[in-house]
Amino acid sequence: MTALKNLPSQKEAIAAALALYGKRPFAVSDIGSQSAWLKAASHDARNLYVSGPMGLASSVALGLAACRPNEEVLALCGDGALAMNLSSLATIAGAKQKNLAVLVLDNGIYEYTASVPTPTRDLDWLAVGRAIFGTASCFNLSDLTADRWKTVPGPRMVVADVAPSTEKTPLLGMSPAQIRAVFLEAAKA
Amino acid sequence: MGEQAASGDRLFRSIEAARPKLVTGLPDGMLAETIRLCAASKDFPYIACAREEETIGVACGAAMAGERAVVMVQNAGLLNSIGAFATMALRYQLPFVVLVTNRGVLADPNSYDIEKYMAFEASVKTLTPVFSYAAANIPDDLVPAAFKWAEAARRPAVIALEKSL
């Protein structure tokens, strides 16, 4: 990841990524800080907060995207979480799921776990994304505009270097049953 | 058609009868024919995952949208996925069907499969009910019935397919 100076917060990066879309996409977020900051940035019935397994958001998003091919789906993954399910990127590329994008929020730490450094803190996520999805489908968030985003072929990957949070990560405050009920209604065909 | 191909075809027809929105999985010799047929199906996509834990996530994504998903993995693969199975599928009470080949049973004594069988018996069966069937004699309504059970129980239905003497 790049120098910390002037990096956006995770909440700001999530809001910027959602703003790339014309219509609100389904957003599937990993457990911990991604779900918490997604809720804080843009709570919506189309958010699916994964509050159980770490790193599974990209796979859950793939299943959702395959079932709703006419909707856009954005997976919000922390760098530590995605490293736990790195193979899902190869699966998504192989599935050619055009309506799916993966947003990597790279702060180099496990924010929800005492900010312990991630083993991927020196990994070039943009190079990883370009190797898997191709150079035309993987960008830094700071290089994207809504107009440019429309022309990026899917499946897509966006890398956002974010600053470690200086404020306490908010609590999600929703049970799995609540999350399921709200999302199921929003995701009805 | 050989015996394995015939049972693979029967399993595919049972999956088809349940009208899933997607099927996902990883290969096992006993599932190869069914996977080939699913990959060629025009009625649903087959999502080939790189690792078994992903299949649980994919199925959960479908179930979260209220759609039917089928997972096909070997017992060792479901063992790889227990964390996702417990903390996503069970925690969110998501109905889908897992078809797992239970290798290493008495009629399937490859030395490298025995520990998989023992670990499956010791772990998965303590976590959730497992319904076992002979792979060579699959009922036509197996997968539709498994979905009915999963949707009533609000949890995945795990079907163990085994070789028999």
Boltz contact constraints between the chains, C-beta under 6 A:
constraints:
  - contact:
      token1: [A, 48]
      token2: [B, 64]
      max_distance: 6.0
  - contact:
      token1: [A, 52]
      token2: [B, 87]
      max_distance: 6.0
  - contact:
      token1: [A, 52]
      token2: [B, 88]
      max_distance: 6.0
  - contact:
      token1: [A, 52]
      token2: [B, 91]
      max_distance: 6.0
  - contact:
      token1: [A, 53]
      token2: [B, 83]
      max_distance: 6.0
  - contact:
      token1: [A, 53]
      token2: [B, 84]
      max_distance: 6.0
  - contact:
      token1: [A, 53]
      token2: [B, 87]
      max_distance: 6.0
  - contact:
      token1: [A, 53]
      token2: [B, 88]
      max_distance: 6.0
  - contact:
      token1: [A, 56]
      token2: [B, 57]
      max_distance: 6.0
  - contact:
      token1: [A, 56]
      token2: [B, 84]
      max_distance: 6.0
  - contact:
      token1: [A, 59]
      token2: [B, 54]
      max_distance: 6.0
  - contact:
      token1: [A, 59]
      token2: [B, 57]
      max_distance: 6.0
  - contact:
      token1: [A, 59]
      token2: [B, 58]
      max_distance: 6.0
  - contact:
      token1: [A, 60]
      token2: [B, 57]
      max_distance: 6.0
  - contact:
      token1: [A, 60]
      token2: [B, 60]
      max_distance: 6.0
  - contact:
      token1: [A, 60]
      token2: [B, 61]
      max_distance: 6.0
  - contact:
      token1: [A, 62]
      token2: [B, 58]
      max_distance: 6.0
  - contact:
      token1: [A, 63]
      token2: [B, 58]
      max_distance: 6.0
  - contact:
      token1: [A, 63]
      token2: [B, 61]
      max_distance: 6.0
  - contact:
      token1: [A, 63]
      token2: [B, 62]
      max_distance: 6.0
  - contact:
      token1: [A, 64]
      token2: [B, 61]
      max_distance: 6.0
  - contact:
      token1: [A, 64]
      token2: [B, 65]
      max_distance: 6.0
  - contact:
      token1: [A, 66]
      token2: [B, 22]
      max_distance: 6.0
  - contact:
      token1: [A, 66]
      token2: [B, 45]
      max_distance: 6.0
  - contact:
      token1: [A, 67]
      token2: [B, 21]
      max_distance: 6.0
  - contact:
      token1: [A, 67]
      token2: [B, 62]
      max_distance: 6.0
  - contact:
      token1: [A, 67]
      token2: [B, 65]
      max_distance: 6.0
  - contact:
      token1: [A, 67]
      token2: [B, 67]
      max_distance: 6.0
  - contact:
      token1: [A, 87]
      token2: [B, 50]
      max_distance: 6.0
  - contact:
      token1: [A, 87]
      token2: [B, 51]
      max_distance: 6.0
  - contact:
      token1: [A, 88]
      token2: [B, 54]
      max_distance: 6.0
  - contact:
      token1: [A, 90]
      token2: [B, 50]
      max_distance: 6.0
  - contact:
      token1: [A, 91]
      token2: [B, 49]
      max_distance: 6.0
  - contact:
      token1: [A, 91]
      token2: [B, 50]
      max_distance: 6.0
  - contact:
      token1: [A, 91]
      token2: [B, 54]
      max_distance: 6.0
  - contact:
      token1: [A, 95]
      token2: [B, 47]
      max_distance: 6.0
  - contact:
      token1: [A, 176]
      token2: [B, 91]
      max_distance: 6.0
  - contact:
      token1: [A, 176]
      token2: [B, 92]
      max_distance: 6.0
  - contact:
      token1: [A, 180]
      token2: [B, 92]
      max_distance: 6.0
  - contact:
      token1: [A, 183]
      token2: [B, 64]
      max_distance: 6.0
  - contact:
      token1: [A, 184]
      token2: [B, 66]
      max_distance: 6.0
  - contact:
      token1: [A, 187]
      token2: [B, 65]
      max_distance: 6.0
